[in-house]
Amino acid sequence: MTDASPYPSLAVLHGVHRELVARRRQGVDDAFLQDVTDFILRGSASGQILEADDERWDAQNLLDYWSNELFHNERVGPDATLAEYNPDAAPLLSDAQCPYLGLDAFSGAKHDYFFGRDDMVADMLGLLENGRFLAIVGPSGSGKSSTALAGLLPQIEAGALPNSDQWQVLPPIMPGATPLDNLAHIIHTPQTPLHEVIENIVKDRSYLSQQLNQQAQLGAVLLIDQFEELYTLCHNDQHRRIFIDSLLGVLQSPDNPHRVIITMRSDLESNLMRTAVFQSYFAQHQVRLTPMDASQLRKTIKKPADLVGLKFEEDLIDQLIRDVLGEPSALPLLQFTLLKLWENRDRNRITWSAYRHLGGGRRALANSADTFFNNLPAADRPVVRDILLRLVLIGQGRSVARDRILRHELYTINAPKNHINQLLLQLISARLVRLIQSKFEDEDKVELAHEALLTHWPRLVAWIEESRVTHRRRLQLTAMAQQWATLDQDPSALLRGLLLEEAQQYHDLDDSETAFLEASIQERNRAELQHEQERKQQLQQVKALADERQLRLGEKVRMTQWLSAVLIALAIVFAVAVVAGLSAARNATTAQENEMTAVASEGTAIANGRLTESLRETAVANAAQLATAEANARSERDQATENEQLAILAEETAVASFIAADHARATAESSAREADIQFRLATARELANAALDQLDSNPQLSLLLAMESAFFPLATGQDPPVESANILYQALIASQRLRVLSGHTDWVTDVAISPNGEWIATASNDGTARIWHSTTGQIAQRLEMHVGAVNSVAFSSDGSRLATAGADGFVFVWDTASYELLAALPDEEKGGVQTAVFQPDGRRLAGIYVDTYIRIG
């Protein structure tokens, strides 16, 4: 039964057309003509999914071509008219057809989707045809790994070089933290244990070459991806030297045909200066990946889409190109954006709505990462932050890089192991982290999906800057622990206050730091216990003093009551004595009136008089005693009053102590607030410095960091530091830049603009002069005639010629139409040329040399 279903895309339609053309050269028969008929049927139906006019025109031409073929062979063919476009007939593309990789590098399995580097791959093949070493060099995000894995190696395996289809392409490796282990993995056999292979590599630098000779007699291809890890992740100088010596053993052996290929970041290639011989190979056999221009970027978008039948709404591809053109990490940003657009496709179509939902090409990565993070439960966010920071290697100064670590190293984070694994799987699913699986689970490794995250996700950038501050404090803790040990564990050198609280948050302390922290905690607990005991003792003393004074006051009250009773008794006795005296007087009067009775009672009267005198004396004595008692009572009352005043004074002292303690707490809280303010100001300055570092290379990121720097201190009501305000102003200005010309690998020494404004020429210490389109910012030409730095560039008044002057003492004149060399002014005896200048009429050229000598030619 004839299949009349549409082809999935115009690219597939073209592919079938090419197959039919090739078959026709072998002859035309009935089977061939039937296949042509089927092609017309399916091609006509494909009009339902072709919307763009140019695509429909192209498809209709193919149908007419083969309809004419049937006519010449006297066959009646089907109607070759292209069907009308029907959006409902658009095919549903499955997820398995995705042609974009996000932040992952292209591999050999995905080489069909790799486009845009054809010229570069051709240059690489040329170097390998005439040599055995190749270095692929470029900035982070330039596509080095993808070009090697999906561009170069498949060409070698397909026989692009003489007999290269018979070479053995070994599994690519990355040096990592243990480069000798990784090197041994590719050459060890079941007969030889891995540890013996490593020992042999260490003992004999020719061992690698010998093993390759045995395993691949016709030639082997060894690819070492991300060669810079030999310096960023490996900290063993001996292993690094042995690794490089083993590679030199392969390259310097005259009797083998093996090829060694490395990829390396251009900003870290200066590390190779430590190994002069290997650096010589590197300098002579390298291809530098330049940023993709607009046409190359278009291929990376459209060619893979055509293969699977993916469509873009009108002008959307142009917008995606504008988003990333000139960006240092253009390729990973573009691939990530394309992957997210694919995930939000409408059947077989990428829409403007999906693009706007992502926030555009520049913000897609940051927005997607922020969305993932913000959707996490609040309790999971600190753990995810710790996981991501464990995968970052913070170097000296402002340097930062991805770190590849063993998966189980994450389990030291303060969270359950199962929980860490769950969050890690979520990060991998969100394509922010990559899992590198090994034969054994405990050897699985993890790393950030791409270094673009280190510069284009502001949240992670801010975490890294905060981590720099924490890292410095962490180093301070190490230094303080060492000082404490040096001082024979002097208690005065222990941590206290906020420093101790911060140190308790670290979970990576070594034995000496742990001992230092434990001693500080013990000293703090001892001081707190002593303070509490002193406080309780003071309170007990005050209470005892108050109880004693209360007891004394009770005794004084009882004494006063007793004295009052005695005084009352004495008063009664005195009254009795007075009454007795009055009775005696009356008796004396009666005695005078009755003499007889007086005589008879004389003895009694005398006795009564004596008794009266005795009572009077007793009363006087009692009165004196009463006065003494009153004086004693008054003295006791005065003493009681004094004791009461002492009790009041003690109570006031206790209250003052409590007030002083409360004041101390308030002072501590104030100090904590001040410490928080100073921390926020310090962090703001760190963010301002980070924004300043990104100002030239990434103005948009610089602006985001500057805004964070300005806002961070506001939480404590503080104005941002002056640095924050200054960099915010600079970032606002820089973010309005029209173009960033990126490509030089060293300082730019001079800039010139052509008279018509169409071209920009730059000179650099990297030994090149470059010509740029002023409107697009793309490089048009690279001039590499000078040996050493290029100091000056100058256009003639009519723009037809360009002069370059270098430290090698030469001035070269170039034709700007073809950039062929027109003339050279050598004068090496005068030293380097600082400046070259054309006369206004363009007829003569002046060169100014370092010794102030001027030559006119």
Phi, psi and omega in degrees: 000133183290133178273118180248020179285149181291153171291148184293337182200165177296326180297320178294321177301316177296321180298317178293324177300316181294322178297320180293321178299316180295322180291325182297330179295338182270354179125152182251126176224183183297321180297319178296314182295327177293322178294325176295318178299316178297322179299317181294319180299310182288323179295320178296317179295335181294345177301338180295333185252002181256115183257320185292141184298319182294325178291318180295320178298316179298313181296320181295324177297320178295318179296318179296322181301311184280335173295321177294326177297317178297321181298316180293335178262017175056042175247138175273115183261170178288170177298124184264015180282133181292132180294155179292150179294134180225104183300332180287344180271358181301135183289151173272115181276133179280157180300330182293344181273003186305124182265003184243150189248359182067231182271358178282151175281149174294144176242177179300327180293339182250019187294339179295337182262005183266122181219163171104352183238028184301314182296318180295317180297322177298319177297319180296317178298323177299318179292322181287335178291327183254000181208179184240008179226143178215130174248123176259113190241141177181165178291165177301133179089005181274354177091030182297309182297316181297318180297320180288314187283320186252347180254306186280306185300317177299326177294319178297315181294335180275358177091027179295334175251156181306120178064012183291341177290349178260355178287154176262113178274110183285156177301131180298149177231161170238138186302313181064198181281340181234075187297325181292322177299314182293324177293321181293330183299327186276348182240351183281150181242163179302334181286339183240116179301153184299319183295329177290323177299316180298317179299320179292323177297319180294321184283324190226115183288347177269000184297319180300314180298319180297317180294320178296323178299321182286322187272337183217082185292331179274353178129142177237152176242118181250115179254123176249103183277147178053056184301337181297341178298338177300338181248332182271328183252329180271123182248014179255105183300323181294314179297322179297317181294319179295320179300311181292321178298325178294320177294320177295327177298325176288316186288326185270353178283123185282348189252026175224153183257019188287148178247140176242126180237135176231153169243142185208142176290135183292332182284354180242006184290344179297340178298335182290347179298341180288339181238091190299318184294313180293325179296329178295315175301316182300316184290328186269343186226069183224152171236124181263126179279116177270159178302143179292140174274182186298320182293323178292319178296323179298320179297319181295336179271308193276321184300311177297324179297320180297326183295331183250000180081027179273135182246152174242139176296157188305135177071359181290323177297318179300320180294319178298321178294316179297327182298321189248352182300125181088353178286138178300327180248047186300315187294310178296323178297317180294314181297321179294317179298316179297321179296316179294323176296320177300317181294339180249024183291158173253098185060260179243029190226137172263125188250160175297327179299316178295321179298313181294325178298325179285339183094012179091170185293325183285330186255357185300315182296310181296317181295318180295318179295319178295320178299315177302312184293316183292335180277354177286148171301149184303325182289337183274339187297316177299326180291317178298319177301315180295322179298312183295320181290332175294338182265012180243133178254108181269117183262196178289149179065232182257005185290145179207145183208164173292148174237131177260119185233161175293141184303319184291346177292339178287342185286354175280353176294147185286072179197155178299148182301314181299322180292320178298318179297319179297314180292325178296319177297323177294320177296321178293318179297326178280001178063030175262338180229145179246135176261126178254103186278147179239176178297329181244136186299324182287356176254005176298142180238158178226152177204164173298147183298325179196153179292346176301331178297331182289341183239340187244007172244097186304326180298315179293322177300317179294320177300319181296318179295320175297321180295327176300316179297313179298321180299318178296319178294325178297320177295325177297321178298317178299315180296319180293324177295319178295319179296319179300317179293320180297326182272023180057042175057046177296125181301333181292345180266005182281164180283148177215160172062224184295327179297321179291318179299320180292320181296331180289348180275347182279142181239015183234035183282143174275183186298315182293321179290323177296316178298319179298316181293315180297320178296322178295318179295317179298319179295320177296315180296320179297316180296319179294318179296317178298317179297319180293319178296318178298321179294316179296320179297318177299317179295319179296320178297317179296319181293318179297318179298319179294319179297318180298317180294325178294321179295314179299320179296322177294319178297320180294324178296317179296319178299318180296320178297319179295315179299322179297320179295317178299316180299321178296317180298316179297324178296321179295315179300318180298321180294319178299318180297320180295317180298318180297321179297317179297322179294322179294322179297318179295324179293324179295320178297316179298325179293324178292321181289327182240085184306324184292319182290325179298318182295317183293327185259008184304317181297324180292319180298318180297317180297318179295322179298317178298320179296321180297316180298320180296318179295322179296317178297319179297318180297319179297317180298318179295323178296319178296319178296321178297321179296319178297317179298319179297319179296318178296318179298319178298320178296319178296322178297320178297318179295320178298319179297318180296317179296321179296321177295322177296320178297318178297319180296319178297319179297318178296324178297317178298317179298319179297324178296316178296321178296319179296320178296318179296321177296322178297318177298317179298320178296319178297317179297319178297321178295321178296318178297319180295320178297320179296319179298314181295323178298316181293322178293319178296318179296320178299321178292322176300315179296323178296319178295320178297319178297323179295322179296327183269359189301317184275319186277329184212079184301325182293315177296321177301320179295317179297316178295320180296320178296317178297321178298322181285325185275334189301318181286347186293338181298334178257012178077015182264146173287145178295154178295165182299324180301322181295315180296320182294313183289330177297319178294316180296319181293322177298320179291313184294328182292347178271002181299145181278324186214149168238120180269108186243131179168322178296146181254006177213183184302139172275126187260337182201154179222140175220146180244133181297153182304327180273001177075006185276332187235150175235129177250137179231148176243151186212157174290351179282004176089009181234156165244140185231146180246131186237148168288124182290334183276322183259340183077007181274147180285134180255329182205146175235123183255121187233036182282328184287151173253106186103193187295145170260122189263336189207147172226146181206134175269147171287166186298331178266000177076006184276343182227154178228133177252138174236136181237137186229170179291349178279001178089006181254148167240121180252141178246129187241147172278118185286349177281318182241348185058039169272148181286123180265321184201161177220136179248092180273141173197064187295338181292340181268003179085193183291155178264126181275318187215144172237135184222132173277146169293158182305326180276355177079003184278331183234162183226134179248136176242130181254121185263167186295334180268023180070008177284137179243130177240135180244127182228000000 
